[in-house]
Amino acid sequence: MFNKTKGKVIATIMALAMAITALPVGGVVEAEAASKTKVMETNVNFIKGVQSGDDSSVYLNWLLSNEEVTFGNTYALNIKIYVPATFMESGSLWIRPNISFWTGEDLDTDAGWAMSSDGYSFDKESEAVTKYNDFYVVDAKMPIDKCFVGDNEGSFPEGQGQIIAGAFISGSNKTYKGSIYFDDVALVVDGTAVSTVDYENGNLGYCSYNINSSEQKSTPKVVSFSGKALEVSKTSLSVKKGKKVSIKATTLPTAKVTYKSSNTKVATVTSKGVVKGVKKGKATITVKANGKTVKVKVTVK
C-alpha cells in the first residue's frame, strides 16, 4: 500500500511545493511546559536559501495509520513539532500534510488520497508557535481539503476503511543540520480525532522518513525530551585532591560536548567530562554544546 501512495503523494507535493499559505502571525509567547516526555526524532538537513522544498525537506511516511474508520467530509492533521531555536530564530517551516484511503476486505484497495490545497508556513511570529526552553513549538493544525482519485481530482470516498497519514516538511531561510521532534499527532475526521499517537509507549508504528530528495529510508526513534539543548547533572561539585568525579552532560539534539577548566593547577577535566582534583582551591569547568554554555563550579579539598 505504501509504495503506491508514496509515489503519487511525492510527485504532486514536489510540483506544488512553492505554493505557500502563511498562517496569522502574532507575538511569541513562552510555552508553559511540554505536553509529553517522549517525542519522535528525525534527522533533517535544511539548506539555506532553497527555492524548492525538494532540496531541503523531510518526508514522513506512515506518520499515522489506523485499522478502520468511517470516512467523513472534512479532514485535518494535527502535529506538534519541536524545532531548535538556533534554526527557528531566523528560519521557518513549510508543511503539507497528506492522507491516503484504503478499502476492501484486506484494506488493500486504493480509494484515493488527499492533501491541503496549499502548504502551511510557520515562523517564530506565527500564532501557532510558542517558545519552550531552547526550542520553538509549532502546534500545527492543518485542514486537508483536496482529494484525488487516480490522477484526477475528486470527492472524498464514502464508507469505511483505513486512512494513512504523512507529511512533507520543508525548512528555509537558515541552514540547519540536526534533528527535529514530533509529538501529539492526530487525524481529525469531521471534527473528531479518530487516530492519535503521543509516543509515550515508545511505539512508532510503521513510520519512516526520507531526507531531501534521497530515496533512502530512515527510521525515526523515540527519545526523552526536556526542551533543553544542553543539560548538566550538577552546576557545582567538590572533589578531593587526587580523586576524580564525572560531569554528566546530555544534549538535544545529540552534539559534541566540550569541557574546559579555568585553572588546571587546581582541577583538570578530560574530553569526556572527568574532573580530577590537583590541589586545594577553586576552579570553573565550562561545558559547551549546541551553542549553549553551562559553568560548573569545582572545589578541590
Buried (B, 14 or more C-beta within 10 A) or exposed (E): BBEEBBEBBBEBBBEBBEEBEBBEBEEBEEBEEBBBEBBBBBBBBBBEEBEEBBBBBBBBBBBBBBEEBEBBEEBBBBBBBBBBBBBBEEBBBBBBBBBBBBBEEEBEEBBBBBBBEBBBBBBBBBBBBBBBBBBBBBBBBBEBBBBBBEEEEEEBBEEEBBBBBBBBBBBBBBBBEBBBBBBBBBBBBEEEEBBEBBBEEEEBBEBBBBBBBEEEEEEBEBBEBBBBBBBBEEEEBEBEBEEBBBBEBBBBBBBEBBBEBBBEEBBBBEEEBEBBBBEEBEBBBBBBBBEBEBEBBBBBE
